[in-house]
Amino acid sequence: MNTIPVTHFLVVGAALFSIGLAVASTKKNAIGVLLGLELMLNAVNINLVAFSRHDPHLMQGQLFALFVLVVAVCEIAIALAIVLRVFDHYKTIDPDKVNRLQG
Amino acid sequence: MELIAFYFFAGLAVAAALFILFTRNLMYAAFGLFMSLLGVAALYVFAMADFLAVAQIMIYVGGVLVLLVFGIMLTQASRSGANYVRVENGNLPVRLTVAGVMFVLLLKVLFSADFALSGPVESQKSTLKQLGMHLMTTHLLPFEIIAVLLLAVLTGTGYMAYNRIRIR
């Protein structure tokens, strides 16, 4: 298991983060944006876990990743509840069309 | 051998993420996220985070994805009829360029960085016991705070979804 260098994990994390960014900014649907957000949070978690490998006694990376996991779940639950309310109010969840505050 | 398996799962995660980016069907995008999260869980195993890998599968694949699919079902206008959740990709070239620039920038930083890693990779054994020890000793405060956060989120989402039915 010692053969995989940390850079490999970081490159995968960077790729997933960039794709998540593209998804979050491209999708014309609030749930699509949430999918991109989840991808970005996972990419960050990969980095934390990869660095935690070199810290086998304190394992702060894995603990931080665990907390990120829980906060991500909280975020997705709240966001979906908000999306449902927005859908009731506007009859659409296209972020571009929810623009009543626009001047 | 491990490197090949690593590349396989990394490729799986990235390919599934790209599939999310380019598909027009939101339901397929959710399944793409499923594959991507499974790939990430496998990467956790390669990074010797066995507990996190299992937690990833249980929380994301078992919980978040079901929640997302419920969200997709509840936010579709019933007039479309067909079982095809279409979502447009707006302004794709510009945003792909932005993301690509971001990726190149991150790679540049990664390969020019000189990480001061504290030591070589050791322990092959499970990290579960250590994680539990740390959660109950050094990281007790964040652990409790996150418990309160979960309670607040539970009541908040329940309240929002419940009122939604009554207003109709």
Interface residues (C-beta under 8 A of the other chain):
Chain A: M1 N2 T3 I4 V6 T7 H8 F9 L10 V11 V12 A14 A15 L16 F17 S18 I19 G20 L21 A22 V23 S25 T26 K27 K28 N29 A30 I31 G32 L34 L35 G36 E38 L39 N42 N45 I46 V49 A50 F51 S52 R53 H54 D55 P56 H57 L58 M59 Q62 L63 A65 L66 F67 L69 V70 V71 A72 V73 C74 I76 A77 I78 L80 A81 I82 V83 L84 R85 F87 D88 K91 T92 I93 D96
Chain B: E2 L3 F6 A10 A13 V14 A17 L18 I20 L21 L26 A29 A30 L33 S36 L37 V40 L43 Y44 F46 A47 M48 A49 F51 L52 A55 Q56 I59 Y60 G63 V64 L67 L68 F70 G71 I72 L74 T75 A77 V87 E88 N89 G90 N91 L92 R95 L96 V98 A99 G100 M102 F103 L106 L107 L110 F111 F115 L117 S118 G119 P120 V121 E122 S123 Q124 T127 Q130 L131 H134 L135 H139 P142 I146 L149 L150 V153 G156 T157 M160 A161 R164 I167 R168
